[in-house]
């Protein structure tokens, strides 16, 4: 039994020695021995699809905001006309001048006798037009640009 135990003990020592990495005499520290990480060419390249998607999202948001601002100007004009705001006021006259340009073909679409009703209907339709068109354009820009909706 003693001989068998000696063989098993020797075998275990040999297995433990083989499991250890060989010791090399190097003057370099472990930090110096490491190679710098290599960057793959693919990781350094620009992801153009992601960039195009971000640009599309930005442009779509810009279109939506412009449509919202145009609609807000038209709604303010309606409020000023219905509320009989002072036309000599700088803000009222500025909004009125912009609203006339933004109403495009809707300014005289309907011609009821009541001026307030005419402004409400025609400029209200123009405001809805800008909201709808900006929403459609924003969706198209996102789809063409590859951005997810």
C-alpha positions in Angstrom: 0.0 0.0 0.0 2.9 2.4 0.6 4.2 2.0 -2.9 0.8 2.7 -4.4 0.5 5.9 -2.3 3.9 7.0 -3.4 3.0 6.6 -7.1 -0.2 8.5 -6.6 1.5 11.3 -4.7 4.2 11.6 -7.4 1.6 11.6 -10.2 -0.3 14.4 -8.4 2.9 16.5 -8.1 3.7 16.0 -11.8 0.1 17.1 -12.8 0.4 20.2 -10.7 3.8 21.1 -12.2 2.4 20.7 -15.8 -0.6 22.9 -15.0 1.6 25.9 -14.1 2.9 28.1 -16.9 6.6 28.0 -17.6 8.6 30.7 -15.8 10.5 32.9 -18.1 13.2 35.3 -17.1 12.1 38.6 -18.6 13.2 42.1 -17.7 9.8 43.5 -18.7 7.0 44.1 -16.2 3.6 42.4 -16.9 2.2 45.8 -18.1 5.0 46.2 -20.6 4.7 42.6 -21.7 1.1 43.1 -22.9 0.5 44.2 -26.5 -1.7 47.3 -27.0 -5.2 46.4 -28.0 -5.7 46.4 -31.7 -8.6 48.3 -33.1 -10.4 46.6 -35.9 -11.0 48.5 -39.1 -14.7 48.0 -38.8 -14.9 49.5 -35.3 -13.1 52.7 -36.5 -15.3 53.1 -39.5 -18.3 55.5 -39.3 -21.7 53.9 -39.2 -23.3 55.9 -42.0 -26.7 54.3 -41.6 -26.9 55.4 -38.0 -25.7 58.9 -38.9 -28.3 59.1 -41.7 -31.0 58.0 -39.3 -30.0 60.7 -36.8 -30.0 63.4 -39.5 -33.4 62.2 -40.6 -34.8 62.4 -37.1 -33.4 65.9 -36.7 -34.8 67.1 -40.1 -38.2 65.5 -39.3 -38.3 67.2 -35.9 -37.4 70.5 -37.5 -40.2 70.1 -40.1 -42.7 69.3 -37.3 -41.6 72.4 -35.3 -41.9 74.7 -38.3 -45.4 73.4 -39.1 -46.4 73.8 -35.4 -45.0 77.4 -35.4 -46.9 78.3 -38.6 -50.1 76.9 -37.2 -49.6 78.8 -33.9 -49.2 82.1 -35.8 -52.4 81.4 -37.7 -54.3 80.5 -34.5 -53.0 83.7 -32.8 -54.2 85.7 -35.8 -57.7 84.1 -35.4 -57.7 84.9 -31.7 -56.6 88.5 -32.3 -59.3 89.1 -35.0 -62.1 87.4 -32.9 -61.0 89.3 -29.8 -60.8 92.5 -31.7 -57.2 93.2 -30.8 -55.6 96.6 -31.4 -54.3 96.5 -35.0 -51.8 99.3 -34.2 -50.0 97.0 -31.7 -46.7 95.7 -33.0 -47.3 92.1 -32.0 -50.8 92.1 -33.6 -49.6 93.7 -36.8 -46.5 91.3 -37.0 -48.7 88.2 -36.5 -51.2 89.6 -39.1 -48.5 90.1 -41.7 -47.1 86.6 -41.2 -50.6 85.0 -41.1 -51.5 86.5 -44.5 -48.4 84.9 -46.0 -49.0 81.6 -44.3 -52.6 81.3 -45.2 -51.6 80.6 -48.8 -54.7 79.8 -50.8 -57.0 79.5 -47.9 -57.3 83.2 -47.1 -60.4 83.6 -49.3 -61.6 80.0 -49.6 -64.9 80.7 -47.9 -66.5 84.2 -47.9 -69.2 84.5 -45.3 -70.5 88.0 -44.5 -69.2 87.9 -40.9 -65.5 88.8 -40.9 -64.8 86.9 -37.7 -66.3 83.8 -39.1 -64.4 84.2 -42.4 -61.1 84.5 -40.5 -61.9 81.6 -38.2 -62.8 79.2 -41.0 -60.1 80.2 -43.6 -57.2 80.7 -41.2 -58.2 77.7 -39.1 -58.1 75.5 -42.2 -54.7 76.9 -43.1 -53.5 76.0 -39.6 -54.7 72.5 -40.0 -53.1 72.3 -43.4 -49.7 73.2 -41.9 -50.1 70.6 -39.1 -51.1 67.8 -41.5 -48.5 68.6 -44.1 -45.6 68.9 -41.6 -46.7 65.5 -40.1 -46.7 63.8 -43.5 -43.4 65.4 -44.5 -41.8 64.4 -41.2 -42.9 60.8 -41.7 -41.6 60.7 -45.2 -38.2 62.1 -44.1 -37.9 59.5 -41.4 -38.7 56.7 -43.8 -36.3 57.9 -46.5 -33.6 58.5 -43.9 -33.9 55.1 -42.5 -34.9 56.2 -39.0 -37.5 54.1 -37.2 -40.8 55.8 -36.4 
